[in-house]
Amino acid sequence: MWAHSLTAQDYQDLIDRGWRRSGKYVYKPVMNQTCCPQYTIRCRPLQFQPSKSHKKVLKKMLKFLTKGEIAKGNCEDAPMDSLVEDAVAGDFALINKLDIQCDLTTLSDDLKQSLASAEKTKGRGPQKEEPEEFAPAPQREEKLWSGEPSQLMKVLTVPKPGKGADLSKPPCRKAKEIRKERKRLKLVQQSPTGPLRGPQGQGQAPSLGPPKAKCNQPKSLEDLMFDSLPEDAAHKLEVRVVRSSPPSAQFKATFQESYQIYKRYQMIVHKDPSDKPTMSQFTRFLCSSPLEVEKPPDGPECGYGSFHQQYWLDGKIIAVGVIDILPSCVSSVYLYYDPDYSFLSLGVYSALREIAFTKQLHEETSQLSYYYMGFYIHSCSKMKYKMWMF
């Protein structure tokens, strides 16, 4: 349908029922007819914990801002440090971690194909022999591969003589634990009263109270993202939120620069011909919006509606995230960036920034507590980053 005008709550009700907008065009996929089922997904930012891959992206950005240029390898938007099989196996975990409306049968069929392609990609079949260092246990020599994702398992192995841990020795301990134990014993020996004597005449360390709970809690997303930079940092990154519909003064002032980045992004990343990403197409797709401007007293300071999040690096725009701020969520519409900075994994980084932005808005408006990433299409490789995000 064509939406000439929508209140924020109207679109919130639609988006909760599987609708999305592209400019002023609002649509909902017919799941039993479309060739690529599109599943609505959303994230709970208040419970979100960054993964190891997320931390790598944030640390890479921090290193770039602090020291300057970093190695520009073959980087994609999604962190690719995991094996293909790990990503495929994580599809089932995705169903539990996200609010996802999905057809399990369709996903299961897609997973089988993904697993088969993963085996071919790595150049090894399920019957490849184990390395010489390992000998398969006799009881596990039967066929382990049945074609089902749930049947994929590692072969139990036993080390050859001279390999592996020495069972005659005590298990290894972390160096941190050993240092704490040494410090504890040193404090006991330096005590004026000396070590306490037990009933058996043996030395006992005095009780220092109940063991303290571990205080080394994992760093939050904000701690990792907004870690303080030194004064002599090589670069400065700033994120500005500007209203795109109706266009604010700052949006109008940066329109040409923003459009040129979009044009280069479409041509280099999506291989569009030079005459396709026109200014009118850009305006219709990412600037025009049916959402009305609303600034209720109990809402966020910026109000509800459509916005562009501009990522400014050293005084110039390098990326733009198109978002809608609604009564219950922040909806991510699109992201485009300068291809020269693709080595910074801006797709993942911007999603993390938008999650942090949602948490910031939640502090102003308690009911705003979700982050929508649009549709997830399992068979589309360009959508895989949405799975790796969570």
LINNORTA-V722010 format. One record per residue. N is the residue number from 1. RES is the residue in one letter. PHI is phi in whole degrees, 0 to 359 (NA if undefined). Layout:
BEGIN
n:N res:RES phi:PHI
n:N res:RES phi:PHI
END
This chain:
BEGIN
n:1 res:M phi:NA
n:2 res:W phi:262
n:3 res:A phi:258
n:4 res:H phi:284
n:5 res:S phi:204
n:6 res:L phi:221
n:7 res:T phi:283
n:8 res:A phi:299
n:9 res:Q phi:290
n:10 res:D phi:301
n:11 res:Y phi:290
n:12 res:Q phi:300
n:13 res:D phi:295
n:14 res:L phi:291
n:15 res:I phi:293
n:16 res:D phi:289
n:17 res:R phi:253
n:18 res:G phi:95
n:19 res:W phi:272
n:20 res:R phi:217
n:21 res:R phi:242
n:22 res:S phi:230
n:23 res:G phi:67
n:24 res:K phi:259
n:25 res:Y phi:270
n:26 res:V phi:244
n:27 res:Y phi:215
n:28 res:K phi:221
n:29 res:P phi:294
n:30 res:V phi:270
n:31 res:M phi:297
n:32 res:N phi:274
n:33 res:Q phi:238
n:34 res:T phi:288
n:35 res:C phi:286
n:36 res:C phi:235
n:37 res:P phi:304
n:38 res:Q phi:244
n:39 res:Y phi:256
n:40 res:T phi:284
n:41 res:I phi:232
n:42 res:R phi:213
n:43 res:C phi:245
n:44 res:R phi:261
n:45 res:P phi:300
n:46 res:L phi:292
n:47 res:Q phi:256
n:48 res:F phi:286
n:49 res:Q phi:235
n:50 res:P phi:297
n:51 res:S phi:274
n:52 res:K phi:298
n:53 res:S phi:294
n:54 res:H phi:298
n:55 res:K phi:297
n:56 res:K phi:296
n:57 res:V phi:295
n:58 res:L phi:294
n:59 res:K phi:292
n:60 res:K phi:296
n:61 res:M phi:296
n:62 res:L phi:297
n:63 res:K phi:294
n:64 res:F phi:295
n:65 res:L phi:293
n:66 res:T phi:280
n:67 res:K phi:252
n:68 res:G phi:104
n:69 res:E phi:298
n:70 res:I phi:234
n:71 res:A phi:301
n:72 res:K phi:263
n:73 res:G phi:283
n:74 res:N phi:278
n:75 res:C phi:263
n:76 res:E phi:248
n:77 res:D phi:296
n:78 res:A phi:261
n:79 res:P phi:294
n:80 res:M phi:249
n:81 res:D phi:281
n:82 res:S phi:272
n:83 res:L phi:289
n:84 res:V phi:298
n:85 res:E phi:297
n:86 res:D phi:297
n:87 res:A phi:294
n:88 res:V phi:293
n:89 res:A phi:297
n:90 res:G phi:286
n:91 res:D phi:298
n:92 res:F phi:292
n:93 res:A phi:295
n:94 res:L phi:300
n:95 res:I phi:299
n:96 res:N phi:280
n:97 res:K phi:275
n:98 res:L phi:247
n:99 res:D phi:280
n:100 res:I phi:234
n:101 res:Q phi:268
n:102 res:C phi:219
n:103 res:D phi:267
n:104 res:L phi:298
n:105 res:T phi:296
n:106 res:T phi:296
n:107 res:L phi:296
n:108 res:S phi:298
n:109 res:D phi:297
n:110 res:D phi:296
n:111 res:L phi:295
n:112 res:K phi:300
n:113 res:Q phi:295
n:114 res:S phi:295
n:115 res:L phi:295
n:116 res:A phi:296
n:117 res:S phi:292
n:118 res:A phi:295
n:119 res:E phi:298
n:120 res:K phi:293
n:121 res:T phi:299
n:122 res:K phi:280
n:123 res:G phi:75
n:124 res:R phi:222
n:125 res:G phi:266
n:126 res:P phi:291
n:127 res:Q phi:256
n:128 res:K phi:293
n:129 res:E phi:291
n:130 res:E phi:286
n:131 res:P phi:300
n:132 res:E phi:297
n:133 res:E phi:290
n:134 res:F phi:240
n:135 res:A phi:241
n:136 res:P phi:298
n:137 res:A phi:295
n:138 res:P phi:302
n:139 res:Q phi:287
n:140 res:R phi:249
n:141 res:E phi:279
n:142 res:E phi:291
n:143 res:K phi:295
n:144 res:L phi:256
n:145 res:W phi:257
n:146 res:S phi:244
n:147 res:G phi:93
n:148 res:E phi:266
n:149 res:P phi:304
n:150 res:S phi:289
n:151 res:Q phi:268
n:152 res:L phi:286
n:153 res:M phi:215
n:154 res:K phi:275
n:155 res:V phi:286
n:156 res:L phi:291
n:157 res:T phi:231
n:158 res:V phi:240
n:159 res:P phi:288
n:160 res:K phi:288
n:161 res:P phi:306
n:162 res:G phi:89
n:163 res:K phi:249
n:164 res:G phi:84
n:165 res:A phi:284
n:166 res:D phi:272
n:167 res:L phi:289
n:168 res:S phi:281
n:169 res:K phi:254
n:170 res:P phi:296
n:171 res:P phi:296
n:172 res:C phi:293
n:173 res:R phi:238
n:174 res:K phi:291
n:175 res:A phi:301
n:176 res:K phi:296
n:177 res:E phi:293
n:178 res:I phi:297
n:179 res:R phi:297
n:180 res:K phi:298
n:181 res:E phi:294
n:182 res:R phi:297
n:183 res:K phi:296
n:184 res:R phi:297
n:185 res:L phi:294
n:186 res:K phi:294
n:187 res:L phi:296
n:188 res:V phi:295
n:189 res:Q phi:292
n:190 res:Q phi:276
n:191 res:S phi:294
n:192 res:P phi:301
n:193 res:T phi:277
n:194 res:G phi:75
n:195 res:P phi:297
n:196 res:L phi:288
n:197 res:R phi:257
n:198 res:G phi:274
n:199 res:P phi:297
n:200 res:Q phi:269
n:201 res:G phi:80
n:202 res:Q phi:265
n:203 res:G phi:292
n:204 res:Q phi:231
n:205 res:A phi:285
n:206 res:P phi:296
n:207 res:S phi:286
n:208 res:L phi:258
n:209 res:G phi:91
n:210 res:P phi:296
n:211 res:P phi:300
n:212 res:K phi:285
n:213 res:A phi:291
n:214 res:K phi:298
n:215 res:C phi:259
n:216 res:N phi:276
n:217 res:Q phi:290
n:218 res:P phi:299
n:219 res:K phi:294
n:220 res:S phi:284
n:221 res:L phi:299
n:222 res:E phi:295
n:223 res:D phi:298
n:224 res:L phi:287
n:225 res:M phi:278
n:226 res:F phi:254
n:227 res:D phi:301
n:228 res:S phi:297
n:229 res:L phi:265
n:230 res:P phi:292
n:231 res:E phi:295
n:232 res:D phi:263
n:233 res:A phi:301
n:234 res:A phi:288
n:235 res:H phi:224
n:236 res:K phi:234
n:237 res:L phi:247
n:238 res:E phi:225
n:239 res:V phi:248
n:240 res:R phi:246
n:241 res:V phi:257
n:242 res:V phi:237
n:243 res:R phi:285
n:244 res:S phi:260
n:245 res:S phi:212
n:246 res:P phi:293
n:247 res:P phi:294
n:248 res:S phi:280
n:249 res:A phi:298
n:250 res:Q phi:291
n:251 res:F phi:296
n:252 res:K phi:296
n:253 res:A phi:293
n:254 res:T phi:251
n:255 res:F phi:300
n:256 res:Q phi:298
n:257 res:E phi:296
n:258 res:S phi:295
n:259 res:Y phi:295
n:260 res:Q phi:297
n:261 res:I phi:294
n:262 res:Y phi:299
n:263 res:K phi:297
n:264 res:R phi:296
n:265 res:Y phi:298
n:266 res:Q phi:295
n:267 res:M phi:285
n:268 res:I phi:272
n:269 res:V phi:278
n:270 res:H phi:258
n:271 res:K phi:60
n:272 res:D phi:287
n:273 res:P phi:294
n:274 res:S phi:297
n:275 res:D phi:270
n:276 res:K phi:276
n:277 res:P phi:283
n:278 res:T phi:280
n:279 res:M phi:295
n:280 res:S phi:293
n:281 res:Q phi:293
n:282 res:F phi:298
n:283 res:T phi:295
n:284 res:R phi:294
n:285 res:F phi:278
n:286 res:L phi:238
n:287 res:C phi:249
n:288 res:S phi:287
n:289 res:S phi:210
n:290 res:P phi:277
n:291 res:L phi:288
n:292 res:E phi:281
n:293 res:V phi:284
n:294 res:E phi:224
n:295 res:K phi:228
n:296 res:P phi:290
n:297 res:P phi:297
n:298 res:D phi:264
n:299 res:G phi:263
n:300 res:P phi:293
n:301 res:E phi:299
n:302 res:C phi:283
n:303 res:G phi:85
n:304 res:Y phi:260
n:305 res:G phi:137
n:306 res:S phi:253
n:307 res:F phi:220
n:308 res:H phi:244
n:309 res:Q phi:263
n:310 res:Q phi:263
n:311 res:Y phi:261
n:312 res:W phi:260
n:313 res:L phi:243
n:314 res:D phi:53
n:315 res:G phi:87
n:316 res:K phi:224
n:317 res:I phi:281
n:318 res:I phi:243
n:319 res:A phi:199
n:320 res:V phi:221
n:321 res:G phi:255
n:322 res:V phi:268
n:323 res:I phi:224
n:324 res:D phi:243
n:325 res:I phi:257
n:326 res:L phi:240
n:327 res:P phi:302
n:328 res:S phi:242
n:329 res:C phi:200
n:330 res:V phi:252
n:331 res:S phi:254
n:332 res:S phi:277
n:333 res:V phi:265
n:334 res:Y phi:195
n:335 res:L phi:223
n:336 res:Y phi:225
n:337 res:Y phi:211
n:338 res:D phi:289
n:339 res:P phi:302
n:340 res:D phi:295
n:341 res:Y phi:248
n:342 res:S phi:294
n:343 res:F phi:294
n:344 res:L phi:270
n:345 res:S phi:51
n:346 res:L phi:294
n:347 res:G phi:297
n:348 res:V phi:289
n:349 res:Y phi:298
n:350 res:S phi:294
n:351 res:A phi:297
n:352 res:L phi:294
n:353 res:R phi:295
n:354 res:E phi:290
n:355 res:I phi:295
n:356 res:A phi:296
n:357 res:F phi:294
n:358 res:T phi:297
n:359 res:K phi:296
n:360 res:Q phi:295
n:361 res:L phi:292
n:362 res:H phi:297
n:363 res:E phi:294
n:364 res:E phi:273
n:365 res:T phi:226
n:366 res:S phi:296
n:367 res:Q phi:283
n:368 res:L phi:274
n:369 res:S phi:220
n:370 res:Y phi:233
n:371 res:Y phi:231
n:372 res:Y phi:266
n:373 res:M phi:251
n:374 res:G phi:81
n:375 res:F phi:280
n:376 res:Y phi:250
n:377 res:I phi:244
n:378 res:H phi:295
n:379 res:S phi:275
n:380 res:C phi:261
n:381 res:S phi:296
n:382 res:K phi:288
n:383 res:M phi:265
n:384 res:K phi:298
n:385 res:Y phi:299
n:386 res:K phi:293
n:387 res:M phi:289
n:388 res:W phi:290
n:389 res:M phi:293
n:390 res:F phi:234
END
